[in-house]
Amino acid sequence: MPDNKKDPASAPSLQILFRSERAEPDVMDVFARITGIAVDSIDFPCARRLRIRHVHPVCRRFELGVLMSWPSAVPLTTPEPDLVEQLAASLKTTVLLESAARPGTWLTASATRACSETRVEYLEDGIDLT
């Protein structure tokens, strides 16, 4: 039987940071509603879901970081600006997203849904807006 596993390092992913702490199920549900793809938590796996997420604390202005990764055969069709705006509006917090389409580019939106490119500062213990 062929080995269908791919190198996880080659899987597409998104790093999303939230200014305010949000409950894992809320983030997972909102991401699924926006993208149409159910999210699987590393802490609460569900075999029928395609995306996985990893939650980690972030410093200073962002209290929650989420890494979403998925099989390369599954396209993320929601444009990144729409995704960051809808996440911010739905979860009522500022969101910072590292673009998968344009590495090194960061998008931010507030709860008022205004999306823009931004610069970030990499700190010893995390990240912050410049």
The first five atom37 places (N, CA, C, CB, O) and aatype in JSON, in Angstrom:
{
  "aatype": [12, 14, 3, 2, 11, 11, 3, 14, 0, 15, 0, 14, 15, 10, 5, 9, 10, 13, 1, 15, 6, 1, 0, 6, 14, 3, 19, 12, 3, 19, 13, 0, 1, 9, 16, 7, 9, 0, 19, 3, 15, 9, 3, 13, 14, 4, 0, 1, 1, 10, 1, 9, 1, 8, 19, 8, 14, 19, 4, 1, 1, 13, 6, 10, 7, 19, 10, 12, 15, 17, 14, 15, 0, 19, 14, 10, 16, 16, 14, 6, 14, 3, 10, 19, 6, 5, 10, 0, 0, 15, 10, 11, 16, 16, 19, 10, 10, 6, 15, 0, 0, 1, 14, 7, 16, 17, 10, 16, 0, 15, 0, 16, 1, 0, 4, 15, 6, 16, 1, 19, 6, 18, 10, 6, 3, 7, 9, 3, 10, 16],
  "atom_mask": [
    [1, 1, 1, 1, 1],
    [1, 1, 1, 1, 1],
    [1, 1, 1, 1, 1],
    [1, 1, 1, 1, 1],
    [1, 1, 1, 1, 1],
    [1, 1, 1, 1, 1],
    [1, 1, 1, 1, 1],
    [1, 1, 1, 1, 1],
    [1, 1, 1, 1, 1],
    [1, 1, 1, 1, 1],
    [1, 1, 1, 1, 1],
    [1, 1, 1, 1, 1],
    [1, 1, 1, 1, 1],
    [1, 1, 1, 1, 1],
    [1, 1, 1, 1, 1],
    [1, 1, 1, 1, 1],
    [1, 1, 1, 1, 1],
    [1, 1, 1, 1, 1],
    [1, 1, 1, 1, 1],
    [1, 1, 1, 1, 1],
    [1, 1, 1, 1, 1],
    [1, 1, 1, 1, 1],
    [1, 1, 1, 1, 1],
    [1, 1, 1, 1, 1],
    [1, 1, 1, 1, 1],
    [1, 1, 1, 1, 1],
    [1, 1, 1, 1, 1],
    [1, 1, 1, 1, 1],
    [1, 1, 1, 1, 1],
    [1, 1, 1, 1, 1],
    [1, 1, 1, 1, 1],
    [1, 1, 1, 1, 1],
    [1, 1, 1, 1, 1],
    [1, 1, 1, 1, 1],
    [1, 1, 1, 1, 1],
    [1, 1, 1, 0, 1],
    [1, 1, 1, 1, 1],
    [1, 1, 1, 1, 1],
    [1, 1, 1, 1, 1],
    [1, 1, 1, 1, 1],
    [1, 1, 1, 1, 1],
    [1, 1, 1, 1, 1],
    [1, 1, 1, 1, 1],
    [1, 1, 1, 1, 1],
    [1, 1, 1, 1, 1],
    [1, 1, 1, 1, 1],
    [1, 1, 1, 1, 1],
    [1, 1, 1, 1, 1],
    [1, 1, 1, 1, 1],
    [1, 1, 1, 1, 1],
    [1, 1, 1, 1, 1],
    [1, 1, 1, 1, 1],
    [1, 1, 1, 1, 1],
    [1, 1, 1, 1, 1],
    [1, 1, 1, 1, 1],
    [1, 1, 1, 1, 1],
    [1, 1, 1, 1, 1],
    [1, 1, 1, 1, 1],
    [1, 1, 1, 1, 1],
    [1, 1, 1, 1, 1],
    [1, 1, 1, 1, 1],
    [1, 1, 1, 1, 1],
    [1, 1, 1, 1, 1],
    [1, 1, 1, 1, 1],
    [1, 1, 1, 0, 1],
    [1, 1, 1, 1, 1],
    [1, 1, 1, 1, 1],
    [1, 1, 1, 1, 1],
    [1, 1, 1, 1, 1],
    [1, 1, 1, 1, 1],
    [1, 1, 1, 1, 1],
    [1, 1, 1, 1, 1],
    [1, 1, 1, 1, 1],
    [1, 1, 1, 1, 1],
    [1, 1, 1, 1, 1],
    [1, 1, 1, 1, 1],
    [1, 1, 1, 1, 1],
    [1, 1, 1, 1, 1],
    [1, 1, 1, 1, 1],
    [1, 1, 1, 1, 1],
    [1, 1, 1, 1, 1],
    [1, 1, 1, 1, 1],
    [1, 1, 1, 1, 1],
    [1, 1, 1, 1, 1],
    [1, 1, 1, 1, 1],
    [1, 1, 1, 1, 1],
    [1, 1, 1, 1, 1],
    [1, 1, 1, 1, 1],
    [1, 1, 1, 1, 1],
    [1, 1, 1, 1, 1],
    [1, 1, 1, 1, 1],
    [1, 1, 1, 1, 1],
    [1, 1, 1, 1, 1],
    [1, 1, 1, 1, 1],
    [1, 1, 1, 1, 1],
    [1, 1, 1, 1, 1],
    [1, 1, 1, 1, 1],
    [1, 1, 1, 1, 1],
    [1, 1, 1, 1, 1],
    [1, 1, 1, 1, 1],
    [1, 1, 1, 1, 1],
    [1, 1, 1, 1, 1],
    [1, 1, 1, 1, 1],
    [1, 1, 1, 0, 1],
    [1, 1, 1, 1, 1],
    [1, 1, 1, 1, 1],
    [1, 1, 1, 1, 1],
    [1, 1, 1, 1, 1],
    [1, 1, 1, 1, 1],
    [1, 1, 1, 1, 1],
    [1, 1, 1, 1, 1],
    [1, 1, 1, 1, 1],
    [1, 1, 1, 1, 1],
    [1, 1, 1, 1, 1],
    [1, 1, 1, 1, 1],
    [1, 1, 1, 1, 1],
    [1, 1, 1, 1, 1],
    [1, 1, 1, 1, 1],
    [1, 1, 1, 1, 1],
    [1, 1, 1, 1, 1],
    [1, 1, 1, 1, 1],
    [1, 1, 1, 1, 1],
    [1, 1, 1, 1, 1],
    [1, 1, 1, 1, 1],
    [1, 1, 1, 1, 1],
    [1, 1, 1, 0, 1],
    [1, 1, 1, 1, 1],
    [1, 1, 1, 1, 1],
    [1, 1, 1, 1, 1],
    [1, 1, 1, 1, 1]
  ],
  "atom_positions": [
    [[0.85, -1.17, 0.0], [0.0, 0.0, 0.0], [0.89, 1.24, 0.0], [-0.96, 0.0, 1.22], [1.83, 1.31, 0.79]],
    [[0.62, 2.23, -0.88], [1.48, 3.42, -0.95], [1.33, 4.28, 0.29], [1.15, 4.24, -2.2], [0.27, 4.32, 0.92]],
    [[2.41, 4.98, 0.61], [2.42, 5.9, 1.75], [1.91, 7.25, 1.25], [3.85, 6.02, 2.38], [2.59, 7.92, 0.47]],
    [[0.72, 7.67, 1.7], [0.12, 8.92, 1.26], [0.48, 10.1, 2.14], [-1.36, 8.77, 1.21], [-0.04, 11.2, 1.93]],
    [[1.35, 9.9, 3.11], [1.74, 11.0, 4.0], [2.7, 11.92, 3.28], [2.38, 10.46, 5.3], [3.6, 11.48, 2.57]],
    [[2.49, 13.2, 3.47], [3.38, 14.2, 2.89], [4.15, 14.87, 4.0], [2.59, 15.25, 2.07], [3.77, 14.82, 5.17]],
    [[5.24, 15.48, 3.63], [6.05, 16.21, 4.59], [5.24, 17.36, 5.17], [7.35, 16.73, 3.93], [4.81, 18.24, 4.42]],
    [[5.0, 17.39, 6.51], [4.21, 18.46, 7.11], [4.78, 19.84, 6.86], [4.08, 18.24, 8.57], [4.04, 20.82, 6.84]],
    [[6.08, 19.93, 6.66], [6.71, 21.24, 6.43], [6.25, 21.84, 5.11], [8.23, 21.12, 6.44], [6.32, 23.06, 4.93]],
    [[5.77, 21.0, 4.17], [5.35, 21.51, 2.87], [3.85, 21.84, 2.84], [5.67, 20.51, 1.79], [3.36, 22.36, 1.84]],
    [[3.13, 21.56, 3.91], [1.7, 21.84, 3.97], [1.47, 23.35, 4.08], [1.04, 21.1, 5.15], [2.22, 24.04, 4.77]],
    [[0.43, 23.86, 3.41], [0.11, 25.28, 3.57], [-0.33, 25.57, 5.0], [-0.99, 25.7, 2.57], [-0.88, 24.7, 5.68]],
    [[-0.08, 26.79, 5.45], [-0.49, 27.15, 6.8], [-0.71, 28.66, 6.9], [0.57, 26.7, 7.82], [-0.23, 29.44, 6.07]],
    [[-1.44, 29.05, 7.92], [-1.68, 30.44, 8.26], [-1.4, 30.64, 9.73], [-3.13, 30.86, 7.91], [-1.83, 29.84, 10.56]],
    [[-0.69, 31.69, 10.06], [-0.51, 32.09, 11.44], [-1.44, 33.28, 11.69], [0.99, 32.45, 11.76], [-1.36, 34.3, 11.01]],
    [[-2.32, 33.12, 12.67], [-3.31, 34.15, 12.98], [-3.18, 34.51, 14.45], [-4.76, 33.67, 12.64], [-3.2, 33.64, 15.32]],
    [[-3.05, 35.8, 14.73], [-2.9, 36.29, 16.1], [-4.12, 37.13, 16.46], [-1.6, 37.12, 16.26], [-4.62, 37.91, 15.65]],
    [[-4.59, 36.97, 17.7], [-5.77, 37.68, 18.2], [-5.35, 38.55, 19.37], [-6.89, 36.68, 18.61], [-4.69, 38.09, 20.3]],
    [[-5.75, 39.82, 19.34], [-5.39, 40.73, 20.42], [-5.95, 40.26, 21.75], [-5.88, 42.14, 20.11], [-5.26, 40.33, 22.77]],
    [[-7.18, 39.8, 21.76], [-7.83, 39.35, 23.0], [-7.97, 37.83, 22.98], [-9.21, 40.02, 23.18], [-8.18, 37.23, 21.93]],
    [[-7.85, 37.24, 24.15], [-8.04, 35.8, 24.3], [-9.44, 35.42, 23.86], [-7.79, 35.36, 25.77], [-10.41, 36.1, 24.21]],
    [[-9.57, 34.35, 23.11], [-10.85, 33.82, 22.68], [-10.86, 32.32, 22.94], [-11.13, 34.13, 21.18], [-9.81, 31.68, 22.89]],
    [[-12.02, 31.76, 23.21], [-12.14, 30.32, 23.46], [-11.86, 29.54, 22.18], [-13.55, 29.98, 24.0], [-12.28, 29.94, 21.1]],
    [[-11.15, 28.42, 22.32], [-10.82, 27.59, 21.17], [-12.03, 27.23, 20.32], [-10.14, 26.33, 21.63], [-11.97, 27.39, 19.1]],
    [[-13.12, 26.74, 20.91], [-14.27, 26.38, 20.07], [-14.82, 27.57, 19.28], [-15.37, 25.8, 20.93], [-15.29, 27.39, 18.15]],
    [[-14.77, 28.77, 19.85], [-15.26, 29.95, 19.14], [-14.4, 30.24, 17.91], [-15.28, 31.18, 20.07], [-14.92, 30.49, 16.82]],
    [[-13.08, 30.2, 18.08], [-12.17, 30.45, 16.96], [-12.37, 29.38, 15.89], [-10.7, 30.47, 17.44], [-12.44, 29.7, 14.7]],
    [[-12.47, 28.13, 16.3], [-12.65, 27.02, 15.34], [-13.96, 27.16, 14.58], [-12.61, 25.68, 16.08], [-13.99, 26.98, 13.36]],
    [[-15.04, 27.49, 15.29], [-16.35, 27.61, 14.65], [-16.39, 28.78, 13.67], [-17.43, 27.77, 15.71], [-16.93, 28.65, 12.57]],
    [[-15.83, 29.92, 14.06], [-15.84, 31.09, 13.18], [-14.99, 30.82, 11.94], [-15.32, 32.34, 13.94], [-15.41, 31.15, 10.83]],
    [[-13.8, 30.23, 12.11], [-12.96, 29.91, 10.95], [-13.7, 28.97, 10.0], [-11.62, 29.27, 11.41], [-13.67, 29.17, 8.79]],
    [[-14.37, 27.96, 10.54], [-15.12, 27.01, 9.72], [-16.27, 27.69, 8.99], [-15.65, 25.86, 10.59], [-16.52, 27.41, 7.82]],
    [[-16.96, 28.58, 9.68], [-18.08, 29.29, 9.05], [-17.6, 30.18, 7.9], [-18.83, 30.15, 10.1], [-18.24, 30.23, 6.85]],
    [[-16.5, 30.86, 8.09], [-15.97, 31.76, 7.07], [-15.43, 30.99, 5.86], [-14.87, 32.64, 7.66], [-15.7, 31.36, 4.72]],
    [[-14.66, 29.94, 6.12], [-13.99, 29.22, 5.04], [-14.81, 28.06, 4.48], [-12.68, 28.7, 5.53], [-14.55, 27.6, 3.37]],
    [[-15.8, 27.6, 5.25], [-16.57, 26.44, 4.81], [-15.88, 25.12, 5.1], [0.0, 0.0, 0.0], [-16.32, 24.07, 4.63]],
    [[-14.79, 25.17, 5.86], [-14.03, 23.96, 6.17], [-13.92, 23.83, 7.68], [-12.62, 24.0, 5.52], [-13.46, 24.74, 8.37]],
    [[-14.34, 22.68, 8.19], [-14.3, 22.43, 9.63], [-12.85, 22.38, 10.11], [-15.04, 21.12, 10.0], [-11.96, 21.95, 9.37]],
    [[-12.63, 22.82, 11.33], [-11.3, 22.89, 11.9], [-11.14, 21.82, 12.97], [-11.02, 24.29, 12.49], [-12.04, 21.61, 13.79]],
    [[-10.02, 21.15, 12.95], [-9.71, 20.1, 13.91], [-8.67, 20.62, 14.88], [-9.21, 18.8, 13.19], [-7.62, 21.11, 14.46]],
    [[-8.95, 20.54, 16.16], [-8.01, 20.99, 17.17], [-7.02, 19.89, 17.5], [-8.75, 21.44, 18.44], [-7.39, 18.71, 17.56]],
    [[-5.78, 20.25, 17.72], [-4.79, 19.29, 18.19], [-5.22, 18.75, 19.54], [-3.38, 19.94, 18.28], [-4.99, 17.58, 19.85]],
    [[-5.85, 19.61, 20.35], [-6.31, 19.19, 21.67], [-7.59, 18.36, 21.62], [-6.53, 20.41, 22.54], [-7.82, 17.53, 22.5]],
    [[-8.42, 18.58, 20.59], [-9.69, 17.88, 20.46], [-9.85, 17.39, 19.03], [-10.88, 18.81, 20.86], [-10.62, 17.96, 18.27]],
    [[-9.12, 16.32, 18.65], [-9.15, 15.86, 17.27], [-10.5, 15.3, 16.85], [-8.1, 14.82, 17.06], [-11.25, 14.75, 17.66]],
    [[-10.79, 15.46, 15.59], [-12.01, 14.94, 14.99], [-11.64, 14.47, 13.59], [-13.17, 16.01, 14.96], [-11.27, 15.29, 12.75]],
    [[-11.75, 13.19, 13.32], [-11.24, 12.6, 12.07], [-11.87, 13.18, 10.81], [-11.46, 11.12, 12.09], [-11.24, 13.16, 9.75]],
    [[-13.09, 13.71, 10.88], [-13.75, 14.19, 9.67], [-13.31, 15.59, 9.27], [-15.24, 14.17, 9.86], [-13.71, 16.08, 8.21]],
    [[-12.51, 16.23, 10.07], [-12.11, 17.6, 9.78], [-10.75, 17.63, 9.1], [-12.07, 18.43, 11.07], [-9.9, 16.77, 9.33]],
    [[-10.55, 18.64, 8.26], [-9.34, 18.7, 7.45], [-8.26, 19.6, 8.02], [-9.68, 19.16, 6.1], [-7.08, 19.29, 7.9]],
    [[-8.63, 20.69, 8.6], [-7.65, 21.64, 9.1], [-7.25, 21.28, 10.53], [-8.2, 23.08, 9.04], [-8.04, 20.7, 11.28]],
    [[-6.03, 21.62, 10.89], [-5.63, 21.46, 12.28], [-5.18, 22.8, 12.81], [-4.52, 20.39, 12.43], [-4.78, 23.68, 12.04]],
    [[-5.24, 22.96, 14.09], [-4.84, 24.23, 14.67], [-3.99, 23.97, 15.9], [-6.07, 25.08, 15.03], [-4.1, 22.94, 16.56]],
    [[-3.15, 24.92, 16.18], [-2.32, 24.86, 17.37], [-2.41, 26.23, 18.03], [-0.83, 24.47, 17.03], [-2.15, 27.25, 17.39]],
    [[-2.76, 26.24, 19.29], [-2.91, 27.49, 20.02], [-1.66, 27.73, 20.86], [-4.18, 27.47, 20.92], [-1.16, 26.81, 21.51]],
    [[-1.18, 28.95, 20.86], [-0.03, 29.29, 21.68], [-0.18, 30.71, 22.2], [1.29, 29.13, 20.87], [-0.76, 31.56, 21.53]],
    [[0.34, 30.97, 23.39], [0.28, 32.34, 23.91], [1.26, 33.24, 23.15], [0.6, 32.36, 25.43], [2.3, 32.78, 22.69]],
    [[0.91, 34.48, 23.03], [1.75, 35.46, 22.34], [2.0, 36.6, 23.31], [1.08, 35.97, 21.0], [1.32, 36.7, 24.34]],
    [[2.94, 37.45, 23.01], [3.29, 38.51, 23.94], [2.58, 39.81, 23.64], [4.78, 38.74, 23.93], [1.9, 39.97, 22.62]],
    [[2.75, 40.72, 24.55], [2.33, 42.12, 24.44], [0.91, 42.3, 23.93], [3.27, 42.85, 23.55], [-0.04, 42.01, 24.65]],
    [[0.77, 42.77, 22.71], [-0.54, 43.19, 22.23], [-1.41, 42.05, 21.7], [-0.36, 44.2, 21.16], [-2.57, 42.29, 21.36]],
    [[-0.9, 40.84, 21.62], [-1.7, 39.72, 21.12], [-1.67, 38.59, 22.13], [-1.17, 39.24, 19.75], [-0.61, 38.07, 22.47]],
    [[-2.85, 38.22, 22.62], [-2.95, 37.23, 23.69], [-3.09, 35.81, 23.2], [-4.1, 37.56, 24.56], [-2.89, 34.87, 23.97]],
    [[-3.43, 35.62, 21.92], [-3.66, 34.28, 21.4], [-3.1, 34.17, 19.99], [-5.15, 33.95, 21.4], [-3.32, 35.04, 19.15]],
    [[-2.37, 33.1, 19.74], [-1.87, 32.81, 18.4], [-2.38, 31.45, 17.97], [0.0, 0.0, 0.0], [-2.42, 30.51, 18.77]],
    [[-2.77, 31.33, 16.71], [-3.28, 30.08, 16.18], [-2.55, 29.77, 14.88], [-4.82, 30.15, 15.95], [-2.44, 30.63, 14.01]],
    [[-2.07, 28.55, 14.77], [-1.46, 28.1, 13.53], [-2.41, 27.11, 12.88], [-0.05, 27.45, 13.78], [-2.71, 26.06, 13.45]],
    [[-2.89, 27.45, 11.68], [-3.76, 26.57, 10.91], [-2.92, 25.95, 9.81], [-5.0, 27.34, 10.33], [-2.22, 26.66, 9.09]],
    [[-2.99, 24.64, 9.68], [-2.32, 23.98, 8.56], [-3.27, 22.95, 7.98], [-0.98, 23.32, 9.01], [-4.2, 22.5, 8.65]],
    [[-3.03, 22.58, 6.72], [-3.96, 21.7, 6.04], [-3.26, 20.99, 4.89], [-5.18, 22.48, 5.54], [-2.19, 21.42, 4.45]],
    [[-3.86, 19.92, 4.38], [-3.27, 19.22, 3.24], [-3.24, 20.13, 2.01], [-4.07, 17.92, 2.92], [-4.18, 20.9, 1.78]],
    [[-2.18, 20.06, 1.25], [-2.06, 20.94, 0.08], [-3.13, 20.67, -0.97], [-0.68, 20.78, -0.54], [-3.37, 21.52, -1.83]],
    [[-3.77, 19.51, -0.93], [-4.83, 19.19, -1.89], [-6.14, 19.92, -1.58], [-5.08, 17.69, -1.9], [-7.06, 19.91, -2.39]],
    [[-6.22, 20.55, -0.4], [-7.44, 21.25, 0.0], [-7.19, 22.75, -0.13], [-7.85, 20.88, 1.47], [-6.42, 23.32, 0.65]],
    [[-7.83, 23.41, -1.1], [-7.58, 24.84, -1.28], [-8.32, 25.69, -0.26], [-7.97, 25.25, -2.68], [-9.45, 25.4, 0.12]],
    [[-7.67, 26.74, 0.16], [-8.33, 27.76, 0.98], [-8.79, 28.83, 0.0], [-7.36, 28.36, 2.11], [-7.98, 29.58, -0.54]],
    [[-10.09, 28.9, -0.24], [-10.61, 29.78, -1.28], [-11.01, 31.16, -0.78], [-11.8, 29.14, -1.93], [-11.23, 32.07, -1.59]],
    [[-11.1, 31.34, 0.52], [-11.44, 32.65, 1.08], [-10.24, 33.58, 0.97], [-11.91, 32.52, 2.56], [-9.17, 33.25, 1.5]],
    [[-10.37, 34.71, 0.3], [-9.24, 35.65, 0.23], [-8.79, 36.06, 1.62], [-9.62, 36.9, -0.6], [-9.61, 36.28, 2.51]],
    [[-7.48, 36.16, 1.81], [-6.92, 36.47, 3.13], [-7.47, 37.78, 3.71], [-5.42, 36.56, 3.04], [-7.78, 37.8, 4.9]],
    [[-7.61, 38.87, 2.93], [-8.18, 40.08, 3.52], [-9.6, 39.86, 4.04], [-8.18, 41.21, 2.49], [-9.97, 40.38, 5.1]],
    [[-10.4, 39.1, 3.31], [-11.76, 38.79, 3.77], [-11.72, 37.96, 5.04], [-12.55, 38.06, 2.68], [-12.49, 38.2, 5.97]],
    [[-10.82, 36.99, 5.08], [-10.7, 36.12, 6.25], [-10.35, 36.93, 7.5], [-9.65, 35.04, 6.01], [-10.99, 36.78, 8.54]],
    [[-9.34, 37.78, 7.41], [-8.91, 38.56, 8.59], [-10.01, 39.53, 9.01], [-7.6, 39.32, 8.29], [-10.23, 39.72, 10.21]],
    [[-10.69, 40.16, 8.06], [-11.77, 41.08, 8.4], [-12.93, 40.36, 9.09], [-12.28, 41.79, 7.15], [-13.46, 40.84, 10.09]],
    [[-13.32, 39.21, 8.55], [-14.45, 38.49, 9.12], [-14.11, 37.89, 10.48], [-14.9, 37.4, 8.17], [-14.96, 37.85, 11.37]],
    [[-12.88, 37.41, 10.65], [-12.47, 36.91, 11.96], [-12.54, 38.04, 13.0], [-11.03, 36.32, 11.91], [-13.08, 37.85, 14.09]],
    [[-12.0, 39.2, 12.65], [-11.99, 40.34, 13.57], [-13.41, 40.78, 13.92], [-11.22, 41.51, 12.96], [-13.71, 41.04, 15.09]],
    [[-14.27, 40.86, 12.93], [-15.64, 41.3, 13.17], [-16.42, 40.27, 14.0], [-16.36, 41.56, 11.84], [-17.13, 40.63, 14.94]],
    [[-16.28, 39.0, 13.66], [-17.03, 37.96, 14.36], [-16.57, 37.76, 15.79], [-16.91, 36.66, 13.61], [-17.39, 37.54, 16.69]],
    [[-15.25, 37.84, 16.01], [-14.71, 37.61, 17.35], [-14.51, 38.9, 18.13], [-13.4, 36.87, 17.24], [-14.08, 38.87, 19.29]],
    [[-14.82, 40.03, 17.5], [-14.77, 41.35, 18.14], [-13.42, 41.64, 18.79], [-15.86, 41.45, 19.19], [-13.33, 42.02, 19.96]],
    [[-12.37, 41.45, 17.99], [-11.02, 41.75, 18.45], [-10.15, 42.05, 17.24], [-10.43, 40.56, 19.27], [-10.51, 41.74, 16.11]],
    [[-9.0, 42.66, 17.48], [-8.05, 42.91, 16.4], [-7.36, 41.6, 16.05], [-7.01, 43.99, 16.81], [-6.99, 40.82, 16.93]],
    [[-7.19, 41.37, 14.74], [-6.59, 40.14, 14.24], [-5.39, 40.52, 13.37], [-7.63, 39.29, 13.43], [-5.43, 41.48, 12.61]],
    [[-4.32, 39.74, 13.5], [-3.12, 39.89, 12.69], [-2.87, 38.56, 12.0], [-1.88, 40.33, 13.57], [-2.81, 37.52, 12.66]],
    [[-2.73, 38.58, 10.69], [-2.56, 37.37, 9.9], [-1.31, 37.46, 9.06], [-3.79, 37.11, 9.02], [-1.1, 38.45, 8.36]],
    [[-0.47, 36.43, 9.13], [0.7, 36.35, 8.25], [0.24, 35.72, 6.95], [1.88, 35.54, 8.89], [-0.28, 34.6, 6.95]],
    [[0.43, 36.42, 5.85], [-0.05, 35.96, 4.55], [0.67, 34.7, 4.09], [0.11, 37.05, 3.51], [1.9, 34.64, 4.08]],
    [[-0.11, 33.69, 3.71], [0.46, 32.49, 3.09], [0.74, 32.76, 1.62], [-0.49, 31.27, 3.25], [1.68, 32.2, 1.04]],
    [[-0.07, 33.62, 1.01], [0.08, 33.94, -0.4], [1.29, 34.83, -0.66], [-1.18, 34.62, -0.92], [1.92, 34.76, -1.72]],
    [[1.63, 35.68, 0.32], [2.76, 36.61, 0.18], [3.58, 36.57, 1.46], [2.27, 38.06, -0.13], [3.39, 37.41, 2.33]],
    [[4.48, 35.6, 1.57], [5.28, 35.45, 2.79], [5.97, 36.76, 3.19], [6.33, 34.36, 2.6], [6.48, 37.5, 2.34]],
    [[5.96, 37.03, 4.49], [6.55, 38.26, 5.0], [5.58, 39.41, 5.05], [0.0, 0.0, 0.0], [5.91, 40.47, 5.59]],
    [[4.37, 39.22, 4.5], [3.35, 40.25, 4.52], [2.36, 39.94, 5.63], [2.62, 40.36, 3.14], [1.91, 38.8, 5.78]],
    [[2.03, 40.96, 6.41], [1.08, 40.81, 7.51], [-0.13, 41.68, 7.25], [1.73, 41.17, 8.87], [0.0, 42.82, 6.82]],
    [[-1.32, 41.13, 7.51], [-2.57, 41.85, 7.38], [-3.19, 42.0, 8.76], [-3.54, 41.13, 6.41], [-3.11, 41.08, 9.58]],
    [[-3.79, 43.15, 9.02], [-4.48, 43.35, 10.29], [-5.85, 43.94, 10.03], [-3.66, 44.27, 11.24], [-6.07, 44.66, 9.06]],
    [[-6.77, 43.61, 10.92], [-8.12, 44.19, 10.89], [-8.61, 44.32, 12.31], [-9.11, 43.33, 10.02], [-8.28, 43.5, 13.18]],
    [[-9.39, 45.34, 12.54], [-10.0, 45.52, 13.86], [-11.43, 45.02, 13.79], [-9.95, 47.02, 14.32], [-11.9, 44.58, 12.73]],
    [[-12.12, 45.08, 14.89], [-13.51, 44.64, 14.93], [-14.4, 45.46, 14.0], [-14.04, 44.71, 16.35], [-15.52, 45.05, 13.7]],
    [[-13.91, 46.61, 13.55], [-14.68, 47.42, 12.61], [-14.46, 46.98, 11.17], [-14.33, 48.89, 12.77], [-14.98, 47.6, 10.24]],
    [[-13.68, 45.93, 10.98], [-13.46, 45.26, 9.69], [-12.52, 46.01, 8.74], [-14.77, 45.06, 9.02], [-12.47, 45.66, 7.56]],
    [[-11.8, 47.0, 9.19], [-10.87, 47.7, 8.31], [-9.59, 46.87, 8.17], [-10.55, 49.12, 8.87], [-8.87, 46.68, 9.15]],
    [[-9.3, 46.38, 6.98], [-8.12, 45.54, 6.74], [-7.03, 46.37, 6.07], [-8.49, 44.32, 5.87], [-7.3, 47.16, 5.17]],
    [[-5.8, 46.15, 6.52], [-4.67, 46.82, 5.89], [-3.41, 46.0, 6.11], [-4.49, 48.26, 6.44], [-3.33, 45.17, 7.01]],
    [[-2.41, 46.26, 5.25], [-1.1, 45.65, 5.48], [-0.44, 46.4, 6.62], [-0.21, 45.69, 4.18], [-0.67, 47.6, 6.8]],
    [[0.37, 45.69, 7.38], [1.05, 46.32, 8.5], [2.46, 45.76, 8.63], [0.26, 46.11, 9.81], [2.78, 44.72, 8.07]],
    [[3.27, 46.46, 9.36], [4.61, 45.99, 9.67], [4.61, 45.44, 11.08], [5.67, 47.11, 9.52], [3.86, 45.9, 11.95]],
    [[5.46, 44.45, 11.3], [5.57, 43.86, 12.63], [7.0, 43.93, 13.12], [5.07, 42.4, 12.63], [7.95, 44.05, 12.34]],
    [[7.13, 43.86, 14.42], [8.45, 43.8, 15.05], [8.57, 42.45, 15.74], [8.65, 44.99, 16.07], [7.73, 42.08, 16.56]],
    [[9.63, 41.71, 15.4], [9.86, 40.42, 16.04], [10.63, 40.66, 17.33], [10.64, 39.45, 15.09], [11.73, 41.22, 17.32]],
    [[10.04, 40.24, 18.43], [10.61, 40.42, 19.74], [11.18, 39.11, 20.26], [9.58, 40.97, 20.7], [10.92, 38.05, 19.69]],
    [[11.93, 39.18, 21.3], [12.5, 37.99, 21.91], [11.42, 37.02, 22.36], [13.38, 38.38, 23.09], [11.6, 35.8, 22.29]],
    [[10.29, 37.56, 22.82], [9.23, 36.7, 23.33], [7.95, 36.74, 22.49], [8.91, 37.1, 24.73], [6.89, 36.39, 23.0]],
    [[8.03, 37.15, 21.23], [6.84, 37.16, 20.4], [6.88, 38.18, 19.29], [0.0, 0.0, 0.0], [7.91, 38.34, 18.63]],
    [[5.77, 38.87, 19.08], [5.62, 39.79, 17.96], [4.76, 40.96, 18.4], [4.99, 39.08, 16.73], [3.94, 40.84, 19.31]],
    [[4.94, 42.11, 17.74], [4.13, 43.28, 18.03], [4.02, 44.1, 16.75], [4.75, 44.11, 19.19], [4.83, 43.95, 15.84]],
    [[3.03, 44.96, 16.68], [2.91, 45.89, 15.57], [3.92, 47.01, 15.74], [1.47, 46.45, 15.46], [4.21, 47.42, 16.87]],
    [[4.45, 47.52, 14.63], [5.38, 48.65, 14.74], [4.65, 49.96, 14.56], [6.5, 48.54, 13.71], [5.26, 51.02, 14.61]]
  ]
}
